[in-house]
Every structure is written in C-alpha cells, then in structure tokens.
Amino acid sequence: MNYMDQARIAFVHLRERKRQTALTALGVAVGSAMLVTTIAVSRGSSSNVIAKVIDTAPHVLISAERVVPLVPDNIIVQNGGRVAMVTKNVTPDKQEVIKNYTGVVESIRPVEELRSISPFVLSKVIARNKTRFTPCVTRGVVPHLEADIAGLKKNLIEVNALDELAYTPNGILVGDLLAKKLNAGYRDRIVLVTKNSEEFPVTVVGRFSSGFNAKDEREAYVNLSLAQRMEGIASNSVTGIGLRTAHVERAAETAAKVQALSGYHSESWDETNRNVIEFYNRNAVITLVLVGFVFIVAGLGVSSVMTTVVLQKVKDIAIMRSMGVQRGSITRIFMLEGFMIGVLGVLVGSPMGHVICHFVSLIRFEASTAGVLKSDRLNLLEMADSHLIVIVFGILIAVFSSLSPARKATRYMPVSILRGEVGA
C-alpha cells in the first residue's frame, strides 16, 4: 500500500463523518485565528513602545558619571620627586555634573553618526499653581538644540512654543497631563519650588504631548540658564548631554565611541529604557503562551475524534491486517487524517486571523491615560512569518494529537476483532 492509497482511505474516513470533521477543523481554525491576532497585537504593542522610546528619548545619553577619572596636575610633581596628597570633601546631596560641557561637546564632534547634541540640567521640583501642586522634573535645555533630540518639536501642542521659550528667560514648557493637574493654561504663572525651598516663578509658554503618560504628567522644559540657577551649578556645567544619531539601530556602537572620547558614561536608548522594553516583551511572551493553550484544546478535540474513528473502524482495520497491510501503514492512515484536519483548520484559521486583525485595527476608542502609553487604538503588526508559524504549529498539533489513536489502532489483533471480542 503506497502513500496515495493511504491518503485516499484517510480522506474517505473523514468524508464519512463530515460534521464531526468540520467541527474539529473549526477548533483548529479558531486556535489559528486567535494566535495570529495575538502575535499581531503583541508585536504591535512592543513595536509601538520601541517607536515611542526612539521618538521621545535621546538615542545616546551622556551622564555625569566619569569612566576615566580626572588626575589633578599637583598629585605627582614630575621633577621634584614629591607626592602631594589631595583630599576631596564629598557632599552626598551635591549633584554630579559635567564640568566644561562645551569641551566635552567638542571632543565628541568627530563622531560621524551624531546629528544633534543638546546639553541639559535635570531638576526635581514641586510645581505650584495657587492651591494645586505636584512634583515634577524640569529639564533645562537650549530650545533650538533640544528641538530634534527627543522629537520635542513635533510633539508640541502650541507649534511656536519652543521659539517662545527661547526668548522667555523664565518660560516653561509643560506636559499636557501636568498642565491638567495644575490647571495651568497658556501664559499662566506657576511657581517651581526646589529642594532648597527656593521659589522660581515661571510663565507657561506651551504644552507638549509625547504619548508617554509618565513623561507628560511629570516633565517640563525650561531654559538651561534657569535650570543652572535652580540647581546652583556653574554656567559651564550640566547634568547630562543628549545625542541624536543618524542610525538608531547602531546607537550602542555610537555610545561606545562617545564614551571613549568624552570619558563620561554613555548609554544607548535601548539600555536606558531596558526595563520598559523588557516588560512589554515579557508580557507578549506570556500572552502567546496562554493563547497557545487554545491549540492544545483543539489538539485534544482532534485526538478525541480520531479515537472515535478508530473504534468505529476496528473491523476495517482487521480486514486490512488480514490482507497483509502493515502496522506502519495503518498508523500512517490515521495520522494522515489528523494531518488533513490540521491543514483544513489552518487554511481557514489563517485568513480568519487576517480578517480579525483588520477589523481590530479599525476600532477606535477614547484615549486613556491609565497605562504607560496614551493611545486611541490597539496597535497591530501583522507579518507573514506569524502566519507561517501558526500554520506549521497548527498542523503539527493535529498530527501529534492523532499519533496516540493511530498507534492504538495497530494494537488490535485481527482474530480478536473478527471473533467479536473487540466491539465497534
């Protein structure tokens, strides 16, 4: 008996039980459709987070942590043979800074991948508007340098806010959620209270919306000189430098070059936001595993149907065994039935998953600020390889589910069946 004969017998078995075969294949189809949709949603969520991170954060960040220690000139005297001991008084609450940041900027300019360089000063303050107050982080920047670093220019709600910030020394650009918390509008006066209880009145010159809820409700931009006064640091010092590169996928290599030239710790966007990216990727894997159990349920359905078919075909099995058909051929017949059910299921389920993805992508709802990202839709990323994975996985589940019933079919002794000792 060749493979064509085995396939023909398997097809006849399934055709005789059309309703049962259709329902079993439908179970595989539903599992396939759900897995295609879940993969698309998981990939869409992860890719959306990564796109937002790339769009709203510097590609490379230089911090104030030195990796190459500065050696004072008076430690070792070259011609006198004397060693001077230098004692540094460390103040725990004193913020680390990059001194002479203009020199650091000039030292990294030879890196060809750099497109924008923006020094900044971070300050943790309390913003107060009359009886409303909330903690926030202000970023002191040079407006025209910061415009392209973190996509700030295109995230502005008032399009000329950066220009107005540049010519307003005490201006502040706030996140839209922070503005709602403070009930502050355009040209309103609010007060920033520093950790030393110093108060700095500022004027709201605009708002921005990055899509990251945590950023929009806790961050604000002021001029670099104002931030330096708030932190009490020199005019040639900053707390960090943000860089934007030509090739974001090579940001880690660029960070290594920048660190070697500047002597300050530098890290790429994916290192800085590793926790957020890993959180979404981990959730995607967990979701896929949970939805994968739908396939397991479909496989149990295939196994149940195949067991029923075997019990109903015991006499046919006995006749075939009596005619000299080998055990392996009988096993393959019933496994081919599982294969056909799997193929039918995934051929229906894969297009069904595509249709579901299309309809889900059209759904719009009110943007929520409860999560990490503010979005009015579910982001889906449907790719051909997800359909291929689902098709292969669905067929394998169906085939392996039919393996046990197929082996059971070969254990019956033809004589026992023909004597009626094994009933149908």
Protein Blocks (a to p, Z undefined) as FASTA:
>chain_A
ZZklmmmmmmmmmmmmmmlmmmmmmmmmmmmmmmmmmmmmmmmmmmmmmmmmmmmgcfbd
cdfbdfbdcddfklpcfklopacdddddddfklccddehkllmmmmmmmpmkbmbdcddd
dddddddehjaccddddddddfklmmmmnommmmpfblmlmmmmmmmmkbccddfklmmm
nopaehiacddddfkopacddddfbdcdehpaklmmmgccddfklmmmmnopafkbcfbd
cdddfblmlmmmmmmmmmmmnopacddfklmmmmmmmmmmmmmmmmmmmmmmmmmmmmmm
mmmmmmmmmmmmmmmmmmmmmnopafklmmmmmmmmmmmmmmmmmmmmmmmmmmmmmmmm
mpccdddfkbmbdcfbdcddddfklmmmmmmmmmmmmmmmmmmmmmmmmmpcfklmmnop
acZZ
